[in-house]
Amino acid sequence: MNTCKTCRQPLQRGPDTQRSGVFWVNCHRCREKSRIAKRPKQGRHSAHRSSTSATPSTPAASRAQASYADILHDLFPPYPARQSGRAFPASNTFKSTPSQPTNNTHNSGPECSVCGDTFPSTHYPRIPQCTHDPRVCRECLSDWLTSQVGNTSWDRIVCPSEGCSVIITHDQMKDFASQETYTRYDDLSTRSVLSAIPNFRHCLRSGCASGQIHDSGVEGNIFRCVACAFLVCTTHDEAFHAGETCDEYDSRKTAEHKVADDASAERIAGTTKVCPGIGCGVRIEKNLGCDHMTCRRCNHEFCWQCLAPYRGPRGIYTVNNSMHEEGCMYWRAAPGAAAAAQPGRERVVISLSPDPEPEEEVDWYLTDRLFDRERAPY
């Protein structure tokens, strides 16, 4: 086994071998100690002299002036810089920097009364007519204007601050609303202003936004759009009826309406029934469910098949199913009617309870003298 001649420790293949594969005489630790010991020690005066001397011209001279700290730096290099947003210094000493306080809001400033976030004062649009401080941020004001254009008359949109009734003007809508909202607002306001002009009419053709002033006394009852040449009858305010006068058009429409009304009345009569409630008379249509109907107008309950009432002195609930009309699918003969129609059979009451009350409903059976039982229809 090859051993170091200085420390007598076994040599290791790798750090103690040359490029040719032959072992060094000494181990790498002893070789490093010998190399450090051979370098001259630099004291205070020697360091001063070396600083004032000329720069060594050979690499060997430069290595001779290397300090002990440089050797440690070569043997133990610093940790590599972390892959982050900022680069770390090459040395192992780091300067600690105080952490910046985190803030979830955008900036310090007033709080928006709608979204609750805080913004700088410049982020709150000011409406000149308002007497209060602005409390709604720019984004919330834009959203408010968009919702109001779709749900409120264009000339009744007010400031979103609570208790404020200042009307938003056309210029303010242009400054604070989105381009799409402002375009719609401008179109609605323009149409409203033009509609107030006497004899002004919009083109009725789908997709045409043109309009013009039409004088019926001069141009008659035919409106011709200057943009798309669409013809409109100003008497009926619809597309012009070419080939017919207004009287002929009215006669044709009256006949068509009568045919449609008759067909509608026939359909209504076949699918609905008049409520039999006293003084009601409303037509009721059954779409699903059982035949026990209840009128929503007068709360009258009746049978859909025969219109028999369910309540009252002669109602189905008060008497029994014999109150249905005889042709109704729910009609049953009154108790005792079947026995009266069959001579030689007598009616016997058999109760399923031990002590029935007189007014208690019991199951009725018909039996002959041979006690041949069968259920009586009712």
Residue pairs with C-beta under 8 A, 6 or more apart in sequence:
1 10
2 10
2 11
2 23
3 9
3 10
3 11
4 10
4 11
4 16
4 25
4 26
4 27
4 30
5 25
5 26
6 26
6 27
6 30
7 26
7 27
7 29
7 30
9 27
11 17
11 23
11 24
11 27
12 27
13 23
15 27
15 28
16 23
16 24
16 27
16 28
17 23
17 24
18 24
24 31
26 34
32 75
36 68
36 71
39 64
39 66
40 46
40 64
42 50
42 65
42 67
50 65
56 62
56 64
56 65
78 90
78 91
78 92
79 92
81 87
81 88
81 90
82 88
88 94
105 117
105 118
106 117
106 118
106 119
106 120
106 123
107 118
107 119
107 120
108 118
108 120
109 118
109 119
109 120
109 121
109 123
110 118
110 119
110 121
110 124
110 133
110 135
111 117
111 118
112 118
112 119
112 124
112 135
112 136
112 137
112 140
113 135
113 136
113 161
113 162
114 136
114 137
114 140
114 144
114 160
115 137
115 139
115 140
117 137
119 137
123 137
123 138
124 134
124 135
124 136
124 137
124 138
125 134
125 136
125 138
125 141
125 175
125 176
126 134
127 134
127 159
127 166
127 168
127 172
129 166
129 167
130 159
130 161
130 164
130 166
132 161
132 164
134 161
135 161
136 144
136 160
136 161
138 176
140 160
141 160
141 176
142 176
142 177
142 178
142 181
144 160
145 157
145 168
145 173
145 176
145 177
145 181
145 185
146 177
146 178
146 181
148 157
149 157
149 177
149 181
149 184
149 185
149 188
154 185
154 188
154 189
154 192
155 167
155 189
155 192
156 167
157 167
157 168
157 173
158 164
158 165
158 166
158 167
158 168
159 165
159 166
159 168
168 176
170 185
170 186
170 189
173 181
173 182
173 185
174 182
177 185
187 209
191 202
191 211
194 200
194 202
194 211
195 202
197 213
198 213
199 213
199 214
199 215
199 216
200 211
200 212
200 213
200 214
201 211
201 212
201 213
201 214
201 223
201 232
201 234
202 209
202 210
202 211
203 209
203 210
203 211
203 225
203 227
203 228
203 230
203 232
204 230
204 232
204 237
204 238
204 239
205 225
205 228
205 230
208 225
208 227
208 228
208 230
210 225
210 226
210 227
210 228
212 225
212 226
214 223
214 234
216 234
221 233
221 234
221 235
221 246
222 231
222 232
222 233
222 234
222 240
223 231
223 232
223 233
223 234
223 240
224 230
224 231
224 232
225 231
225 232
230 239
231 239
231 240
231 242
232 238
232 239
232 240
233 239
233 240
233 241
233 246
233 249
235 246
236 246
236 249
241 249
244 252
268 283
271 285
272 283
272 284
272 285
273 283
273 284
273 286
273 304
273 307
274 281
274 282
274 283
274 284
275 281
275 282
275 283
275 284
275 295
275 297
275 298
275 300
275 302
276 300
276 302
276 307
276 309
277 295
277 297
277 298
277 300
277 302
278 298
278 300
279 298
280 295
280 297
280 298
280 300
282 295
282 297
282 298
284 293
284 295
286 293
286 304
291 303
291 304
291 305
291 330
292 301
292 303
292 304
292 310
293 301
293 302
293 303
293 304
294 300
294 301
295 301
295 302
300 309
301 309
301 310
301 311
302 308
302 309
302 310
303 310
303 316
303 324
303 328
303 330
305 324
305 325
305 328
305 329
305 330
306 324
306 325
306 327
306 328
306 330
306 331
307 325
308 315
308 316
308 323
308 324
308 325
308 328
309 315
309 316
309 323
310 316
310 317
311 317
311 318
312 318
314 323
315 323
316 323
316 324
319 334
320 332
320 334
320 335
320 378
321 330
321 331
321 332
321 378
322 331
322 332
322 333
322 334
322 337
322 378
324 330
324 331
324 332
325 331
332 377
332 378
333 377
333 378
334 378
335 364
335 376
335 378
336 347
338 366
338 376
338 377
339 345
339 346
339 347
339 366
339 376
342 366
344 368
345 366
345 367
345 368
346 367
346 368
346 369
347 364
347 366
347 376
348 365
348 366
348 367
349 362
349 364
349 365
350 362
350 363
350 364
350 365
351 360
351 362
351 363
352 362
352 363
353 360
353 362
356 362
364 376
364 378
365 373
365 374
365 375
365 376
366 373
366 374
366 375
366 376
367 373
367 374
